[in-house]
Amino acid sequence: MTVSQLYEEAKSLPPADQFQLAEMILKGLPSQALPGYSGEWSDEDIREATAYSLSHAVVSFDEVDEDV
């Protein structure tokens, strides 16, 4: 059976079963098998996470000020 055939068969399952199957497959993969996986953060990753965190904090604090 090919991957395409398995996929077509899985599409006939109820949505909850499709989700459970997908979860089982993903949990069974080692993280190193994922494309683009790296256990380390690049400088760009750190800058993006910092920028998002700061912008989220600004929005969150603005909402608190409005509630007071």
BELQUIHU-V842492 format. One record per residue. SS is DSSP state (helix for helix, strand for strand, loop for the rest). D_LAST is the distance of its C-alpha to the last C-alpha in whole Angstrom. Layout:
ss;d_last
SS;D_LAST
SS;D_LAST
//
This chain:
ss;d_last
loop;62
loop;60
helix;56
helix;56
helix;58
helix;56
helix;53
helix;54
helix;55
helix;51
loop;50
loop;52
loop;50
loop;47
helix;43
helix;42
helix;46
helix;45
helix;42
helix;44
helix;47
helix;44
helix;42
helix;46
helix;47
helix;44
helix;44
helix;48
loop;48
loop;47
helix;45
helix;47
helix;49
loop;46
loop;46
loop;45
loop;44
loop;43
loop;42
loop;41
loop;38
loop;39
helix;38
helix;37
helix;35
helix;33
helix;32
helix;31
helix;29
helix;27
helix;26
helix;25
helix;23
helix;21
helix;21
helix;19
helix;17
helix;16
helix;15
helix;13
helix;11
helix;10
helix;9
helix;7
helix;5
helix;6
helix;4
loop;0
//
